[in-house]
Amino acid sequence: MLLHDLLSDVQHLTTACCPDTLNLTRPLCTHLVRPLLHLEYFHLVIEYCNIAGTLVDKEQVKEAVLAYVDEAVFSENDDGKKVMAAMKCQDIIGPVFPDIQPGFLSIRRYLDASPFISTVIHEGRTRRPVPPAELRKQLPIDVLESILQETPQSVLCG
């Protein structure tokens, strides 16, 4: 309800003061959508897209969502909470923007590969999985080559 009131007030203020000269889509995305994502209020981001009318640029929202998920998954210092939040974001916001699903699928592949590679290379030893950020820095062929060099029998695990 507060979000609806805020957007209504912004829209009325915009039309009253400078109807055609002020574009608030980028500032609203920066100062409203991004914080909502970081606070994990994903449903409010969807609500914002549905009620904002001319105050929303859905392309900017898509970019913000992809940037948030990418940052959460590939950040260097993470305890797993950011990754879980990114997956939750994908599950909630993904159906609203089907054209960003390929980006989400790519990120999910990194998430799936990380524990698999750690399990194969370190054979169940208690060790933190290879971070997705490390995988992203390497070419896929280099990752495969390093796995096969360390553990040739890993070919049988696939």
Secondary structure, 3 states (H helix, E strand, C coil): CHHHHHHHHHHHHHHHHCCCCCCCHHHHHHHHHHHHHHCCCHHHHHHHHHHCHHHCCHHHHHHHHHHHHHHHHHCCCCCCHHHHHHHHHHHHHHHHCHHHHHHHHHHHHHHHHHHHHHHHHHCCCCCCCCCHHHHHHCCHHHHHHHHHHHCHHHHHHC
